[in-house]
Amino acid sequence: MDRPEPSTAIDPELLEQAARLGLDIGGMSERDLRLRLRKLDPAGAEGRARRWAEENAEAIRAHNEAIRRRGSFGDQFRRW
């Protein structure tokens, strides 16, 4: 019996950018695609990173505040 291929989801924005650039993405993982697009279209990668930071700013602030109040996981075990 043949096993089905595992399905992986790639960020649709990455797929759109690859299509605009005429990039063949066959067999690429999302990580490989991100690396390739960063080289081919650095402005696009910077834009995605900026949007991600804006969309997640509240969670990042909350996380940083929690670390400030309670410290990092495992701080009590550090000897340095």
Phi and psi in radians as a Rosetta constraint file:
Dihedral C 1 N 2 CA 2 C 2 CIRCULARHARMONIC -1.352 0.35
Dihedral N 2 CA 2 C 2 N 3 CIRCULARHARMONIC 2.397 0.35
Dihedral C 2 N 3 CA 3 C 3 CIRCULARHARMONIC -1.513 0.35
Dihedral N 3 CA 3 C 3 N 4 CIRCULARHARMONIC 2.462 0.35
Dihedral C 3 N 4 CA 4 C 4 CIRCULARHARMONIC -1.219 0.35
Dihedral N 4 CA 4 C 4 N 5 CIRCULARHARMONIC 2.612 0.35
Dihedral C 4 N 5 CA 5 C 5 CIRCULARHARMONIC -1.157 0.35
Dihedral N 5 CA 5 C 5 N 6 CIRCULARHARMONIC 2.410 0.35
Dihedral C 5 N 6 CA 6 C 6 CIRCULARHARMONIC -1.159 0.35
Dihedral N 6 CA 6 C 6 N 7 CIRCULARHARMONIC 2.432 0.35
Dihedral C 6 N 7 CA 7 C 7 CIRCULARHARMONIC -1.655 0.35
Dihedral N 7 CA 7 C 7 N 8 CIRCULARHARMONIC 2.372 0.35
Dihedral C 7 N 8 CA 8 C 8 CIRCULARHARMONIC -2.195 0.35
Dihedral N 8 CA 8 C 8 N 9 CIRCULARHARMONIC 2.454 0.35
Dihedral C 8 N 9 CA 9 C 9 CIRCULARHARMONIC -1.721 0.35
Dihedral N 9 CA 9 C 9 N 10 CIRCULARHARMONIC 2.295 0.35
Dihedral C 9 N 10 CA 10 C 10 CIRCULARHARMONIC -1.950 0.35
Dihedral N 10 CA 10 C 10 N 11 CIRCULARHARMONIC 2.399 0.35
Dihedral C 10 N 11 CA 11 C 11 CIRCULARHARMONIC -0.843 0.35
Dihedral N 11 CA 11 C 11 N 12 CIRCULARHARMONIC 2.145 0.35
Dihedral C 11 N 12 CA 12 C 12 CIRCULARHARMONIC -1.011 0.35
Dihedral N 12 CA 12 C 12 N 13 CIRCULARHARMONIC -0.560 0.35
Dihedral C 12 N 13 CA 13 C 13 CIRCULARHARMONIC -1.109 0.35
Dihedral N 13 CA 13 C 13 N 14 CIRCULARHARMONIC -0.662 0.35
Dihedral C 13 N 14 CA 14 C 14 CIRCULARHARMONIC -1.142 0.35
Dihedral N 14 CA 14 C 14 N 15 CIRCULARHARMONIC -0.721 0.35
Dihedral C 14 N 15 CA 15 C 15 CIRCULARHARMONIC -1.094 0.35
Dihedral N 15 CA 15 C 15 N 16 CIRCULARHARMONIC -0.716 0.35
Dihedral C 15 N 16 CA 16 C 16 CIRCULARHARMONIC -1.106 0.35
Dihedral N 16 CA 16 C 16 N 17 CIRCULARHARMONIC -0.769 0.35
Dihedral C 16 N 17 CA 17 C 17 CIRCULARHARMONIC -1.121 0.35
Dihedral N 17 CA 17 C 17 N 18 CIRCULARHARMONIC -0.739 0.35
Dihedral C 17 N 18 CA 18 C 18 CIRCULARHARMONIC -1.081 0.35
Dihedral N 18 CA 18 C 18 N 19 CIRCULARHARMONIC -0.723 0.35
Dihedral C 18 N 19 CA 19 C 19 CIRCULARHARMONIC -1.120 0.35
Dihedral N 19 CA 19 C 19 N 20 CIRCULARHARMONIC -0.741 0.35
Dihedral C 19 N 20 CA 20 C 20 CIRCULARHARMONIC -1.050 0.35
Dihedral N 20 CA 20 C 20 N 21 CIRCULARHARMONIC -0.609 0.35
Dihedral C 20 N 21 CA 21 C 21 CIRCULARHARMONIC -1.530 0.35
Dihedral N 21 CA 21 C 21 N 22 CIRCULARHARMONIC -0.068 0.35
Dihedral C 21 N 22 CA 22 C 22 CIRCULARHARMONIC 1.225 0.35
Dihedral N 22 CA 22 C 22 N 23 CIRCULARHARMONIC 0.527 0.35
Dihedral C 22 N 23 CA 23 C 23 CIRCULARHARMONIC -1.498 0.35
Dihedral N 23 CA 23 C 23 N 24 CIRCULARHARMONIC 2.251 0.35
Dihedral C 23 N 24 CA 24 C 24 CIRCULARHARMONIC -1.406 0.35
Dihedral N 24 CA 24 C 24 N 25 CIRCULARHARMONIC 2.034 0.35
Dihedral C 24 N 25 CA 25 C 25 CIRCULARHARMONIC -1.816 0.35
Dihedral N 25 CA 25 C 25 N 26 CIRCULARHARMONIC 0.160 0.35
Dihedral C 25 N 26 CA 26 C 26 CIRCULARHARMONIC -0.950 0.35
Dihedral N 26 CA 26 C 26 N 27 CIRCULARHARMONIC 2.187 0.35
Dihedral C 26 N 27 CA 27 C 27 CIRCULARHARMONIC 1.389 0.35
Dihedral N 27 CA 27 C 27 N 28 CIRCULARHARMONIC 0.057 0.35
Dihedral C 27 N 28 CA 28 C 28 CIRCULARHARMONIC -1.551 0.35
Dihedral N 28 CA 28 C 28 N 29 CIRCULARHARMONIC 2.481 0.35
Dihedral C 28 N 29 CA 29 C 29 CIRCULARHARMONIC -1.464 0.35
Dihedral N 29 CA 29 C 29 N 30 CIRCULARHARMONIC 2.934 0.35
Dihedral C 29 N 30 CA 30 C 30 CIRCULARHARMONIC -1.089 0.35
Dihedral N 30 CA 30 C 30 N 31 CIRCULARHARMONIC -0.663 0.35
Dihedral C 30 N 31 CA 31 C 31 CIRCULARHARMONIC -1.071 0.35
Dihedral N 31 CA 31 C 31 N 32 CIRCULARHARMONIC -0.828 0.35
Dihedral C 31 N 32 CA 32 C 32 CIRCULARHARMONIC -1.077 0.35
Dihedral N 32 CA 32 C 32 N 33 CIRCULARHARMONIC -0.714 0.35
Dihedral C 32 N 33 CA 33 C 33 CIRCULARHARMONIC -1.118 0.35
Dihedral N 33 CA 33 C 33 N 34 CIRCULARHARMONIC -0.761 0.35
Dihedral C 33 N 34 CA 34 C 34 CIRCULARHARMONIC -1.028 0.35
Dihedral N 34 CA 34 C 34 N 35 CIRCULARHARMONIC -0.778 0.35
Dihedral C 34 N 35 CA 35 C 35 CIRCULARHARMONIC -1.096 0.35
Dihedral N 35 CA 35 C 35 N 36 CIRCULARHARMONIC -0.763 0.35
Dihedral C 35 N 36 CA 36 C 36 CIRCULARHARMONIC -1.128 0.35
Dihedral N 36 CA 36 C 36 N 37 CIRCULARHARMONIC -0.760 0.35
Dihedral C 36 N 37 CA 37 C 37 CIRCULARHARMONIC -1.175 0.35
Dihedral N 37 CA 37 C 37 N 38 CIRCULARHARMONIC -0.584 0.35
Dihedral C 37 N 38 CA 38 C 38 CIRCULARHARMONIC -1.072 0.35
Dihedral N 38 CA 38 C 38 N 39 CIRCULARHARMONIC -0.635 0.35
Dihedral C 38 N 39 CA 39 C 39 CIRCULARHARMONIC -1.321 0.35
Dihedral N 39 CA 39 C 39 N 40 CIRCULARHARMONIC -0.720 0.35
Dihedral C 39 N 40 CA 40 C 40 CIRCULARHARMONIC -1.393 0.35
Dihedral N 40 CA 40 C 40 N 41 CIRCULARHARMONIC -0.559 0.35
Dihedral C 40 N 41 CA 41 C 41 CIRCULARHARMONIC -2.492 0.35
Dihedral N 41 CA 41 C 41 N 42 CIRCULARHARMONIC 1.256 0.35
Dihedral C 41 N 42 CA 42 C 42 CIRCULARHARMONIC -1.034 0.35
Dihedral N 42 CA 42 C 42 N 43 CIRCULARHARMONIC -0.573 0.35
Dihedral C 42 N 43 CA 43 C 43 CIRCULARHARMONIC -1.129 0.35
Dihedral N 43 CA 43 C 43 N 44 CIRCULARHARMONIC -0.641 0.35
Dihedral C 43 N 44 CA 44 C 44 CIRCULARHARMONIC -1.155 0.35
Dihedral N 44 CA 44 C 44 N 45 CIRCULARHARMONIC -0.709 0.35
Dihedral C 44 N 45 CA 45 C 45 CIRCULARHARMONIC -1.149 0.35
Dihedral N 45 CA 45 C 45 N 46 CIRCULARHARMONIC -0.707 0.35
Dihedral C 45 N 46 CA 46 C 46 CIRCULARHARMONIC -1.136 0.35
Dihedral N 46 CA 46 C 46 N 47 CIRCULARHARMONIC -0.682 0.35
Dihedral C 46 N 47 CA 47 C 47 CIRCULARHARMONIC -1.114 0.35
Dihedral N 47 CA 47 C 47 N 48 CIRCULARHARMONIC -0.747 0.35
Dihedral C 47 N 48 CA 48 C 48 CIRCULARHARMONIC -1.107 0.35
Dihedral N 48 CA 48 C 48 N 49 CIRCULARHARMONIC -0.743 0.35
Dihedral C 48 N 49 CA 49 C 49 CIRCULARHARMONIC -1.111 0.35
Dihedral N 49 CA 49 C 49 N 50 CIRCULARHARMONIC -0.714 0.35
Dihedral C 49 N 50 CA 50 C 50 CIRCULARHARMONIC -1.128 0.35
Dihedral N 50 CA 50 C 50 N 51 CIRCULARHARMONIC -0.786 0.35
Dihedral C 50 N 51 CA 51 C 51 CIRCULARHARMONIC -1.094 0.35
Dihedral N 51 CA 51 C 51 N 52 CIRCULARHARMONIC -0.722 0.35
Dihedral C 51 N 52 CA 52 C 52 CIRCULARHARMONIC -1.059 0.35
Dihedral N 52 CA 52 C 52 N 53 CIRCULARHARMONIC -0.792 0.35
Dihedral C 52 N 53 CA 53 C 53 CIRCULARHARMONIC -1.101 0.35
Dihedral N 53 CA 53 C 53 N 54 CIRCULARHARMONIC -0.700 0.35
Dihedral C 53 N 54 CA 54 C 54 CIRCULARHARMONIC -1.157 0.35
Dihedral N 54 CA 54 C 54 N 55 CIRCULARHARMONIC -0.769 0.35
Dihedral C 54 N 55 CA 55 C 55 CIRCULARHARMONIC -1.168 0.35
Dihedral N 55 CA 55 C 55 N 56 CIRCULARHARMONIC -0.486 0.35
Dihedral C 55 N 56 CA 56 C 56 CIRCULARHARMONIC -1.899 0.35
Dihedral N 56 CA 56 C 56 N 57 CIRCULARHARMONIC 0.197 0.35
Dihedral C 56 N 57 CA 57 C 57 CIRCULARHARMONIC -1.014 0.35
Dihedral N 57 CA 57 C 57 N 58 CIRCULARHARMONIC -0.737 0.35
Dihedral C 57 N 58 CA 58 C 58 CIRCULARHARMONIC -1.122 0.35
Dihedral N 58 CA 58 C 58 N 59 CIRCULARHARMONIC -0.767 0.35
Dihedral C 58 N 59 CA 59 C 59 CIRCULARHARMONIC -1.151 0.35
Dihedral N 59 CA 59 C 59 N 60 CIRCULARHARMONIC -0.667 0.35
Dihedral C 59 N 60 CA 60 C 60 CIRCULARHARMONIC -1.129 0.35
Dihedral N 60 CA 60 C 60 N 61 CIRCULARHARMONIC -0.772 0.35
Dihedral C 60 N 61 CA 61 C 61 CIRCULARHARMONIC -1.062 0.35
Dihedral N 61 CA 61 C 61 N 62 CIRCULARHARMONIC -0.788 0.35
Dihedral C 61 N 62 CA 62 C 62 CIRCULARHARMONIC -1.093 0.35
Dihedral N 62 CA 62 C 62 N 63 CIRCULARHARMONIC -0.731 0.35
Dihedral C 62 N 63 CA 63 C 63 CIRCULARHARMONIC -1.099 0.35
Dihedral N 63 CA 63 C 63 N 64 CIRCULARHARMONIC -0.832 0.35
Dihedral C 63 N 64 CA 64 C 64 CIRCULARHARMONIC -1.072 0.35
Dihedral N 64 CA 64 C 64 N 65 CIRCULARHARMONIC -0.683 0.35
Dihedral C 64 N 65 CA 65 C 65 CIRCULARHARMONIC -1.135 0.35
Dihedral N 65 CA 65 C 65 N 66 CIRCULARHARMONIC -0.723 0.35
Dihedral C 65 N 66 CA 66 C 66 CIRCULARHARMONIC -1.104 0.35
Dihedral N 66 CA 66 C 66 N 67 CIRCULARHARMONIC -0.719 0.35
Dihedral C 66 N 67 CA 67 C 67 CIRCULARHARMONIC -1.126 0.35
Dihedral N 67 CA 67 C 67 N 68 CIRCULARHARMONIC -0.722 0.35
Dihedral C 67 N 68 CA 68 C 68 CIRCULARHARMONIC -1.064 0.35
Dihedral N 68 CA 68 C 68 N 69 CIRCULARHARMONIC -0.742 0.35
Dihedral C 68 N 69 CA 69 C 69 CIRCULARHARMONIC -1.309 0.35
Dihedral N 69 CA 69 C 69 N 70 CIRCULARHARMONIC -0.791 0.35
Dihedral C 69 N 70 CA 70 C 70 CIRCULARHARMONIC -1.868 0.35
Dihedral N 70 CA 70 C 70 N 71 CIRCULARHARMONIC -0.240 0.35
Dihedral C 70 N 71 CA 71 C 71 CIRCULARHARMONIC 1.490 0.35
Dihedral N 71 CA 71 C 71 N 72 CIRCULARHARMONIC 3.046 0.35
Dihedral C 71 N 72 CA 72 C 72 CIRCULARHARMONIC -1.430 0.35
Dihedral N 72 CA 72 C 72 N 73 CIRCULARHARMONIC 2.721 0.35
Dihedral C 72 N 73 CA 73 C 73 CIRCULARHARMONIC -1.020 0.35
Dihedral N 73 CA 73 C 73 N 74 CIRCULARHARMONIC 2.253 0.35
Dihedral C 73 N 74 CA 74 C 74 CIRCULARHARMONIC 1.537 0.35
Dihedral N 74 CA 74 C 74 N 75 CIRCULARHARMONIC 0.000 0.35
Dihedral C 74 N 75 CA 75 C 75 CIRCULARHARMONIC -0.942 0.35
Dihedral N 75 CA 75 C 75 N 76 CIRCULARHARMONIC -0.634 0.35
Dihedral C 75 N 76 CA 76 C 76 CIRCULARHARMONIC -1.166 0.35
Dihedral N 76 CA 76 C 76 N 77 CIRCULARHARMONIC -0.312 0.35
Dihedral C 76 N 77 CA 77 C 77 CIRCULARHARMONIC -1.675 0.35
Dihedral N 77 CA 77 C 77 N 78 CIRCULARHARMONIC -0.179 0.35
Dihedral C 77 N 78 CA 78 C 78 CIRCULARHARMONIC -1.251 0.35
Dihedral N 78 CA 78 C 78 N 79 CIRCULARHARMONIC 2.468 0.35
Dihedral C 78 N 79 CA 79 C 79 CIRCULARHARMONIC -1.934 0.35
Dihedral N 79 CA 79 C 79 N 80 CIRCULARHARMONIC 0.117 0.35
